[in-house]
Amino acid sequence: MTKKKVVVFGTAQVGKSSLIAQLCCILTSTEVQKDRIRVGGGAQGCTTAVQKYETDEFIYYDTAGLDECRDGTVPFESAIQLLVQLLQRLRSGLHLFVWVTRKGVIRASDQDNFKFFVEILAQNRVPCIGIVLGCEVDEPITQYESQLSVYQDRGIDLAALCAGTAVPISAIAPPMQATIQQRFNDSRDRFLQAIRTHSTESTVLLYETEMGLAKLIKNAWNHLVLFLGLGGKLSAISEPLWDLLKRLRVSDEIAIEMAVKVQG
């Protein structure tokens, strides 16, 4: 059976890596799988590389959010490389986006992340489900799923909204461990079922040719620059990124445009 590819995205520290660790515990014992999963890639507990995790059914890609670049958690040059790395890994296409958030106010950064991944990278051709974390004490734990229309009204067009928890039992005080463990397991099962239900049957290609890749990178780059407010501050060629882009067979014109550094 061909494994389906799932891109997990969201703003910084919402629990993307914790969610993937939870989902990857499905087919193996919790303790063994936790040893294999690296939760958080940087000193501040944020993912600073496109991490790939596999189960028998799915390949999950854990990505950095746009806000992690804007607030300096992920350097700008690294953000460009992460974008190219993600597109390289998705050369054969994908099946689903999973947007991770926490219950509360919908922020502009939430909308920007959704637009970047679902609209810019996939041109609205790949479905996206939302997973809302931080609901472990809600009664019922699924009550926040009624907010689906609110997200849709704000331009976050989700195929489904799932509410639950990805908090590991080790982070819970003993009196609540049994209850939270049950909710953790229930959330995991519901999250997985939503991923199975809404992932596409066939692979959706983001690009098919070198020209298509170059166009996609340029569109994504333009959106990233606007989001970060960096217009007019670009100069100098970054050799490592240039080499990376050339290995991807991006044209000289696009490679020069992408391989830049930000001046103070």
LINSULCOR-V68640 format. One record per residue. N is the residue number from 1. RES is the residue in one small letter. SS is DSSP state (hx for helix, st for strand, lp for the rest). Layout:
N_RES_SS ; N_RES_SS
This chain:
1_m_lp ; 2_t_lp ; 3_k_lp ; 4_k_st ; 5_k_st ; 6_v_st ; 7_v_st ; 8_v_st ; 9_f_st ; 10_g_lp ; 11_t_lp ; 12_a_lp ; 13_q_lp ; 14_v_lp ; 15_g_lp ; 16_k_hx ; 17_s_hx ; 18_s_hx ; 19_l_hx ; 20_i_hx ; 21_a_hx ; 22_q_hx ; 23_l_hx ; 24_c_lp ; 25_c_lp ; 26_i_lp ; 27_l_lp ; 28_t_lp ; 29_s_lp ; 30_t_hx ; 31_e_hx ; 32_v_hx ; 33_q_hx ; 34_k_hx ; 35_d_hx ; 36_r_hx ; 37_i_lp ; 38_r_lp ; 39_v_lp ; 40_g_lp ; 41_g_lp ; 42_g_lp ; 43_a_lp ; 44_q_lp ; 45_g_lp ; 46_c_lp ; 47_t_lp ; 48_t_lp ; 49_a_lp ; 50_v_lp ; 51_q_st ; 52_k_st ; 53_y_st ; 54_e_st ; 55_t_lp ; 56_d_lp ; 57_e_lp ; 58_f_st ; 59_i_st ; 60_y_st ; 61_y_st ; 62_d_st ; 63_t_lp ; 64_a_lp ; 65_g_lp ; 66_l_hx ; 67_d_hx ; 68_e_hx ; 69_c_hx ; 70_r_hx ; 71_d_lp ; 72_g_lp ; 73_t_lp ; 74_v_lp ; 75_p_lp ; 76_f_hx ; 77_e_hx ; 78_s_hx ; 79_a_hx ; 80_i_hx ; 81_q_hx ; 82_l_hx ; 83_l_hx ; 84_v_hx ; 85_q_hx ; 86_l_hx ; 87_l_hx ; 88_q_hx ; 89_r_hx ; 90_l_lp ; 91_r_lp ; 92_s_lp ; 93_g_lp ; 94_l_st ; 95_h_lp ; 96_l_st ; 97_f_st ; 98_v_st ; 99_w_st ; 100_v_st ; 101_t_st ; 102_r_st ; 103_k_lp ; 104_g_lp ; 105_v_lp ; 106_i_lp ; 107_r_lp ; 108_a_hx ; 109_s_hx ; 110_d_hx ; 111_q_hx ; 112_d_hx ; 113_n_hx ; 114_f_hx ; 115_k_hx ; 116_f_hx ; 117_f_hx ; 118_v_hx ; 119_e_hx ; 120_i_hx ; 121_l_hx ; 122_a_lp ; 123_q_lp ; 124_n_lp ; 125_r_lp ; 126_v_lp ; 127_p_lp ; 128_c_st ; 129_i_st ; 130_g_st ; 131_i_st ; 132_v_st ; 133_l_st ; 134_g_lp ; 135_c_lp ; 136_e_lp ; 137_v_lp ; 138_d_lp ; 139_e_lp ; 140_p_lp ; 141_i_lp ; 142_t_lp ; 143_q_hx ; 144_y_hx ; 145_e_hx ; 146_s_hx ; 147_q_hx ; 148_l_hx ; 149_s_hx ; 150_v_hx ; 151_y_hx ; 152_q_hx ; 153_d_hx ; 154_r_lp ; 155_g_lp ; 156_i_lp ; 157_d_lp ; 158_l_lp ; 159_a_lp ; 160_a_st ; 161_l_st ; 162_c_st ; 163_a_st ; 164_g_lp ; 165_t_lp ; 166_a_lp ; 167_v_lp ; 168_p_lp ; 169_i_hx ; 170_s_hx ; 171_a_hx ; 172_i_lp ; 173_a_lp ; 174_p_hx ; 175_p_hx ; 176_m_hx ; 177_q_hx ; 178_a_hx ; 179_t_hx ; 180_i_hx ; 181_q_hx ; 182_q_hx ; 183_r_hx ; 184_f_hx ; 185_n_hx ; 186_d_hx ; 187_s_hx ; 188_r_hx ; 189_d_hx ; 190_r_hx ; 191_f_hx ; 192_l_hx ; 193_q_hx ; 194_a_hx ; 195_i_hx ; 196_r_hx ; 197_t_hx ; 198_h_hx ; 199_s_lp ; 200_t_lp ; 201_e_lp ; 202_s_lp ; 203_t_lp ; 204_v_st ; 205_l_lp ; 206_l_lp ; 207_y_lp ; 208_e_lp ; 209_t_lp ; 210_e_hx ; 211_m_hx ; 212_g_hx ; 213_l_hx ; 214_a_hx ; 215_k_hx ; 216_l_hx ; 217_i_hx ; 218_k_hx ; 219_n_hx ; 220_a_hx ; 221_w_hx ; 222_n_hx ; 223_h_hx ; 224_l_hx ; 225_v_hx ; 226_l_hx ; 227_f_hx ; 228_l_hx ; 229_g_lp ; 230_l_lp ; 231_g_lp ; 232_g_lp ; 233_k_lp ; 234_l_st ; 235_s_st ; 236_a_st ; 237_i_st ; 238_s_lp ; 239_e_hx ; 240_p_hx ; 241_l_hx ; 242_w_hx ; 243_d_hx ; 244_l_hx ; 245_l_hx ; 246_k_hx ; 247_r_hx ; 248_l_lp ; 249_r_lp ; 250_v_lp ; 251_s_lp ; 252_d_hx ; 253_e_hx ; 254_i_hx ; 255_a_hx ; 256_i_hx ; 257_e_hx ; 258_m_hx ; 259_a_lp ; 260_v_st ; 261_k_st ; 262_v_st ; 263_q_lp ; 264_g_lp
